[in-house]
Amino acid sequence: MRQQSKPFIIERKPSRKSKAVSVNPSIWGRLDAEIAQGLKDQRDESQAAATGDDERA
């Protein structure tokens, strides 16, 4: 096998595509995040009611 006359160089050029805001965007868009936040709020309220803590009083 012949020896290389020049060193082998790999250049990485930046992509022209715009970068996504989130790493793995959901196919459902913001709806997925809104549902998750609503479920978290409901869980927090039910835990507060179970322990007797009422922040609205």
Biopython code that builds the backbone (N, CA, C, O; Angstrom):
import numpy as np
from Bio.PDB.StructureBuilder import StructureBuilder

atoms = [
    (1, "MET", "N", (0.840, -1.183, 0.000)),
    (1, "MET", "CA", (0.000, 0.000, 0.000)),
    (1, "MET", "C", (0.883, 1.243, 0.000)),
    (1, "MET", "O", (1.876, 1.305, 0.726)),
    (2, "ARG", "N", (0.519, 2.238, -0.819)),
    (2, "ARG", "CA", (1.307, 3.463, -0.917)),
    (2, "ARG", "C", (1.162, 4.323, 0.320)),
    (2, "ARG", "O", (0.097, 4.359, 0.937)),
    (3, "GLN", "N", (2.221, 5.010, 0.682)),
    (3, "GLN", "CA", (2.179, 5.918, 1.815)),
    (3, "GLN", "C", (1.618, 7.263, 1.349)),
    (3, "GLN", "O", (1.887, 7.701, 0.230)),
    (4, "GLN", "N", (0.835, 7.914, 2.219)),
    (4, "GLN", "CA", (0.224, 9.186, 1.855)),
    (4, "GLN", "C", (1.283, 10.275, 1.773)),
    (4, "GLN", "O", (2.218, 10.323, 2.571)),
    (5, "SER", "N", (1.107, 11.161, 0.770)),
    (5, "SER", "CA", (2.059, 12.260, 0.633)),
    (5, "SER", "C", (1.638, 13.470, 1.471)),
    (5, "SER", "O", (2.480, 14.264, 1.890)),
    (6, "LYS", "N", (0.336, 13.603, 1.711)),
    (6, "LYS", "CA", (-0.177, 14.711, 2.519)),
    (6, "LYS", "C", (-0.985, 14.149, 3.681)),
    (6, "LYS", "O", (-1.574, 13.074, 3.564)),
    (7, "PRO", "N", (-1.018, 14.869, 4.806)),
    (7, "PRO", "CA", (-1.844, 14.379, 5.936)),
    (7, "PRO", "C", (-3.330, 14.452, 5.590)),
    (7, "PRO", "O", (-3.774, 15.322, 4.840)),
    (8, "PHE", "N", (-4.071, 13.524, 6.153)),
    (8, "PHE", "CA", (-5.507, 13.446, 5.917)),
    (8, "PHE", "C", (-6.214, 14.333, 6.936)),
    (8, "PHE", "O", (-6.093, 14.099, 8.139)),
    (9, "ILE", "N", (-6.952, 15.348, 6.480)),
    (9, "ILE", "CA", (-7.621, 16.300, 7.371)),
    (9, "ILE", "C", (-9.114, 16.290, 7.086)),
    (9, "ILE", "O", (-9.545, 16.325, 5.933)),
    (10, "ILE", "N", (-9.899, 16.241, 8.166)),
    (10, "ILE", "CA", (-11.352, 16.308, 8.043)),
    (10, "ILE", "C", (-11.796, 17.655, 8.584)),
    (10, "ILE", "O", (-11.447, 18.024, 9.705)),
    (11, "GLU", "N", (-12.561, 18.390, 7.792)),
    (11, "GLU", "CA", (-13.084, 19.677, 8.236)),
    (11, "GLU", "C", (-14.561, 19.544, 8.530)),
    (11, "GLU", "O", (-15.316, 18.974, 7.742)),
    (12, "ARG", "N", (-14.964, 20.068, 9.657)),
    (12, "ARG", "CA", (-16.381, 20.049, 10.031)),
    (12, "ARG", "C", (-16.922, 21.456, 9.848)),
    (12, "ARG", "O", (-16.481, 22.392, 10.515)),
    (13, "LYS", "N", (-17.868, 21.598, 8.951)),
    (13, "LYS", "CA", (-18.454, 22.904, 8.689)),
    (13, "LYS", "C", (-19.790, 23.021, 9.419)),
    (13, "LYS", "O", (-20.546, 22.052, 9.491)),
    (14, "PRO", "N", (-20.082, 24.200, 9.959)),
    (14, "PRO", "CA", (-21.347, 24.362, 10.691)),
    (14, "PRO", "C", (-22.550, 24.202, 9.763)),
    (14, "PRO", "O", (-22.502, 24.552, 8.583)),
    (15, "SER", "N", (-23.612, 23.671, 10.323)),
    (15, "SER", "CA", (-24.830, 23.458, 9.559)),
    (15, "SER", "C", (-25.532, 24.791, 9.330)),
    (15, "SER", "O", (-25.438, 25.693, 10.162)),
    (16, "ARG", "N", (-26.223, 24.917, 8.230)),
    (16, "ARG", "CA", (-26.989, 26.136, 7.950)),
    (16, "ARG", "C", (-28.393, 26.073, 8.523)),
    (16, "ARG", "O", (-29.115, 27.070, 8.523)),
    (17, "LYS", "N", (-28.777, 24.904, 9.009)),
    (17, "LYS", "CA", (-30.106, 24.752, 9.584)),
    (17, "LYS", "C", (-30.177, 25.506, 10.905)),
    (17, "LYS", "O", (-29.189, 25.589, 11.635)),
    (18, "SER", "N", (-31.343, 26.052, 11.206)),
    (18, "SER", "CA", (-31.511, 26.734, 12.488)),
    (18, "SER", "C", (-31.571, 25.693, 13.592)),
    (18, "SER", "O", (-32.082, 24.589, 13.406)),
    (19, "LYS", "N", (-31.048, 26.064, 14.726)),
    (19, "LYS", "CA", (-31.029, 25.150, 15.862)),
    (19, "LYS", "C", (-32.398, 25.093, 16.512)),
    (19, "LYS", "O", (-33.067, 26.116, 16.656)),
    (20, "ALA", "N", (-32.811, 23.904, 16.902)),
    (20, "ALA", "CA", (-34.092, 23.723, 17.566)),
    (20, "ALA", "C", (-33.992, 24.262, 18.993)),
    (20, "ALA", "O", (-32.928, 24.206, 19.608)),
    (21, "VAL", "N", (-35.100, 24.782, 19.512)),
    (21, "VAL", "CA", (-35.118, 25.343, 20.856)),
    (21, "VAL", "C", (-34.929, 24.240, 21.885)),
    (21, "VAL", "O", (-34.123, 24.385, 22.804)),
    (22, "SER", "N", (-35.651, 23.155, 21.746)),
    (22, "SER", "CA", (-35.503, 22.040, 22.671)),
    (22, "SER", "C", (-34.748, 20.911, 21.970)),
    (22, "SER", "O", (-34.714, 20.832, 20.742)),
    (23, "VAL", "N", (-34.156, 20.058, 22.765)),
    (23, "VAL", "CA", (-33.367, 18.976, 22.206)),
    (23, "VAL", "C", (-34.248, 17.994, 21.445)),
    (23, "VAL", "O", (-33.949, 17.643, 20.304)),
    (24, "ASN", "N", (-35.319, 17.557, 22.066)),
    (24, "ASN", "CA", (-36.254, 16.632, 21.430)),
    (24, "ASN", "C", (-37.638, 17.276, 21.390)),
    (24, "ASN", "O", (-38.442, 17.058, 22.296)),
    (25, "PRO", "N", (-37.924, 18.052, 20.370)),
    (25, "PRO", "CA", (-39.235, 18.696, 20.334)),
    (25, "PRO", "C", (-40.349, 17.662, 20.184)),
    (25, "PRO", "O", (-40.216, 16.678, 19.458)),
    (26, "SER", "N", (-41.422, 17.907, 20.874)),
    (26, "SER", "CA", (-42.554, 16.993, 20.839)),
    (26, "SER", "C", (-43.366, 17.227, 19.575)),
    (26, "SER", "O", (-43.440, 18.351, 19.078)),
    (27, "ILE", "N", (-43.969, 16.176, 19.059)),
    (27, "ILE", "CA", (-44.833, 16.333, 17.890)),
    (27, "ILE", "C", (-46.111, 17.064, 18.275)),
    (27, "ILE", "O", (-46.837, 17.540, 17.402)),
    (28, "TRP", "N", (-46.395, 17.160, 19.573)),
    (28, "TRP", "CA", (-47.589, 17.821, 20.055)),
    (28, "TRP", "C", (-47.343, 19.300, 20.337)),
    (28, "TRP", "O", (-48.283, 20.015, 20.686)),
    (29, "GLY", "N", (-46.130, 19.769, 20.200)),
    (29, "GLY", "CA", (-45.837, 21.182, 20.435)),
    (29, "GLY", "C", (-45.920, 21.530, 21.904)),
    (29, "GLY", "O", (-45.512, 20.738, 22.753)),
    (30, "ARG", "N", (-46.448, 22.712, 22.219)),
    (30, "ARG", "CA", (-46.548, 23.172, 23.595)),
    (30, "ARG", "C", (-47.641, 22.455, 24.378)),
    (30, "ARG", "O", (-47.640, 22.487, 25.609)),
    (31, "LEU", "N", (-48.559, 21.821, 23.694)),
    (31, "LEU", "CA", (-49.666, 21.141, 24.361)),
    (31, "LEU", "C", (-49.143, 20.106, 25.361)),
    (31, "LEU", "O", (-49.684, 19.967, 26.458)),
    (32, "ASP", "N", (-48.105, 19.393, 24.981)),
    (32, "ASP", "CA", (-47.509, 18.375, 25.844)),
    (32, "ASP", "C", (-47.012, 19.000, 27.153)),
    (32, "ASP", "O", (-47.263, 18.455, 28.228)),
    (33, "ALA", "N", (-46.321, 20.120, 27.072)),
    (33, "ALA", "CA", (-45.795, 20.781, 28.261)),
    (33, "ALA", "C", (-46.922, 21.351, 29.121)),
    (33, "ALA", "O", (-46.851, 21.310, 30.350)),
    (34, "GLU", "N", (-47.953, 21.877, 28.482)),
    (34, "GLU", "CA", (-49.083, 22.443, 29.229)),
    (34, "GLU", "C", (-49.836, 21.354, 29.997)),
    (34, "GLU", "O", (-50.253, 21.582, 31.133)),
    (35, "ILE", "N", (-50.015, 20.186, 29.399)),
    (35, "ILE", "CA", (-50.688, 19.080, 30.082)),
    (35, "ILE", "C", (-49.844, 18.610, 31.263)),
    (35, "ILE", "O", (-50.373, 18.356, 32.345)),
    (36, "ALA", "N", (-48.546, 18.496, 31.058)),
    (36, "ALA", "CA", (-47.663, 18.059, 32.140)),
    (36, "ALA", "C", (-47.709, 19.051, 33.299)),
    (36, "ALA", "O", (-47.734, 18.639, 34.459)),
    (37, "GLN", "N", (-47.720, 20.348, 33.004)),
    (37, "GLN", "CA", (-47.788, 21.361, 34.057)),
    (37, "GLN", "C", (-49.128, 21.289, 34.785)),
    (37, "GLN", "O", (-49.170, 21.433, 36.007)),
    (38, "GLY", "N", (-50.210, 21.071, 34.065)),
    (38, "GLY", "CA", (-51.532, 20.949, 34.675)),
    (38, "GLY", "C", (-51.616, 19.743, 35.594)),
    (38, "GLY", "O", (-52.200, 19.824, 36.675)),
    (39, "LEU", "N", (-51.036, 18.622, 35.173)),
    (39, "LEU", "CA", (-51.027, 17.430, 36.012)),
    (39, "LEU", "C", (-50.196, 17.650, 37.272)),
    (39, "LEU", "O", (-50.556, 17.179, 38.350)),
    (40, "LYS", "N", (-49.091, 18.362, 37.132)),
    (40, "LYS", "CA", (-48.237, 18.647, 38.289)),
    (40, "LYS", "C", (-48.978, 19.549, 39.277)),
    (40, "LYS", "O", (-48.905, 19.341, 40.488)),
    (41, "ASP", "N", (-49.685, 20.544, 38.758)),
    (41, "ASP", "CA", (-50.456, 21.437, 39.619)),
    (41, "ASP", "C", (-51.546, 20.667, 40.367)),
    (41, "ASP", "O", (-51.753, 20.889, 41.560)),
    (42, "GLN", "N", (-52.239, 19.767, 39.676)),
    (42, "GLN", "CA", (-53.282, 18.963, 40.322)),
    (42, "GLN", "C", (-52.693, 18.081, 41.418)),
    (42, "GLN", "O", (-53.280, 17.947, 42.492)),
    (43, "ARG", "N", (-51.542, 17.485, 41.150)),
    (43, "ARG", "CA", (-50.897, 16.614, 42.128)),
    (43, "ARG", "C", (-50.485, 17.425, 43.364)),
    (43, "ARG", "O", (-50.656, 16.971, 44.495)),
    (44, "ASP", "N", (-49.939, 18.634, 43.137)),
    (44, "ASP", "CA", (-49.542, 19.493, 44.253)),
    (44, "ASP", "C", (-50.753, 19.885, 45.105)),
    (44, "ASP", "O", (-50.679, 19.906, 46.333)),
    (45, "GLU", "N", (-51.870, 20.196, 44.436)),
    (45, "GLU", "CA", (-53.083, 20.579, 45.166)),
    (45, "GLU", "C", (-53.622, 19.406, 45.977)),
    (45, "GLU", "O", (-54.056, 19.587, 47.115)),
    (46, "SER", "N", (-53.598, 18.201, 45.400)),
    (46, "SER", "CA", (-54.122, 17.042, 46.128)),
    (46, "SER", "C", (-53.214, 16.685, 47.307)),
    (46, "SER", "O", (-53.705, 16.235, 48.342)),
    (47, "GLN", "N", (-51.916, 16.875, 47.169)),
    (47, "GLN", "CA", (-50.999, 16.622, 48.276)),
    (47, "GLN", "C", (-51.195, 17.649, 49.385)),
    (47, "GLN", "O", (-51.144, 17.306, 50.567)),
    (48, "ALA", "N", (-51.417, 18.900, 49.011)),
    (48, "ALA", "CA", (-51.649, 19.945, 50.002)),
    (48, "ALA", "C", (-52.946, 19.677, 50.761)),
    (48, "ALA", "O", (-53.012, 19.901, 51.970)),
    (49, "ALA", "N", (-53.980, 19.197, 50.061)),
    (49, "ALA", "CA", (-55.260, 18.894, 50.707)),
    (49, "ALA", "C", (-55.125, 17.697, 51.639)),
    (49, "ALA", "O", (-55.755, 17.653, 52.695)),
    (50, "ALA", "N", (-54.313, 16.737, 51.254)),
    (50, "ALA", "CA", (-54.138, 15.532, 52.069)),
    (50, "ALA", "C", (-53.372, 15.839, 53.357)),
    (50, "ALA", "O", (-53.619, 15.221, 54.392)),
    (51, "THR", "N", (-52.445, 16.793, 53.290)),
    (51, "THR", "CA", (-51.639, 17.118, 54.476)),
    (51, "THR", "C", (-52.287, 18.210, 55.309)),
    (51, "THR", "O", (-51.816, 18.505, 56.408)),
    (52, "GLY", "N", (-53.362, 18.819, 54.810)),
    (52, "GLY", "CA", (-54.055, 19.863, 55.555)),
    (52, "GLY", "C", (-53.534, 21.250, 55.253)),
    (52, "GLY", "O", (-54.025, 22.221, 55.830)),
    (53, "ASP", "N", (-52.571, 21.381, 54.381)),
    (53, "ASP", "CA", (-52.041, 22.688, 54.004)),
    (53, "ASP", "C", (-52.971, 23.303, 52.971)),
    (53, "ASP", "O", (-53.249, 22.694, 51.938)),
    (54, "ASP", "N", (-53.445, 24.493, 53.246)),
    (54, "ASP", "CA", (-54.309, 25.181, 52.303)),
    (54, "ASP", "C", (-53.728, 26.561, 52.085)),
    (54, "ASP", "O", (-53.832, 27.416, 52.965)),
    (55, "GLU", "N", (-53.128, 26.797, 50.955)),
    (55, "GLU", "CA", (-52.468, 28.065, 50.661)),
    (55, "GLU", "C", (-53.457, 29.149, 50.300)),
    (55, "GLU", "O", (-53.109, 30.330, 50.339)),
    (56, "ARG", "N", (-54.690, 28.786, 49.946)),
    (56, "ARG", "CA", (-55.666, 29.778, 49.506)),
    (56, "ARG", "C", (-56.378, 30.432, 50.687)),
    (56, "ARG", "O", (-57.063, 31.433, 50.476)),
    (57, "ALA", "N", (-56.262, 29.939, 51.894)),
    (57, "ALA", "CA", (-56.999, 30.464, 53.038)),
    (57, "ALA", "C", (-56.384, 31.710, 53.600)),
    (57, "ALA", "O", (-56.897, 32.269, 54.569)),
]
sb = StructureBuilder()
sb.init_structure("model")
sb.init_model(0)
sb.init_chain("A")
sb.init_seg("    ")
for serial, (resi, resn, name, xyz) in enumerate(atoms, 1):
    if name == "N":
        sb.init_residue(resn, " ", resi, " ")
    sb.init_atom(name, np.array(xyz, "f"), 0.0, 1.0, " ", f" {name:<3s}", serial, name[0])
structure = sb.get_structure()
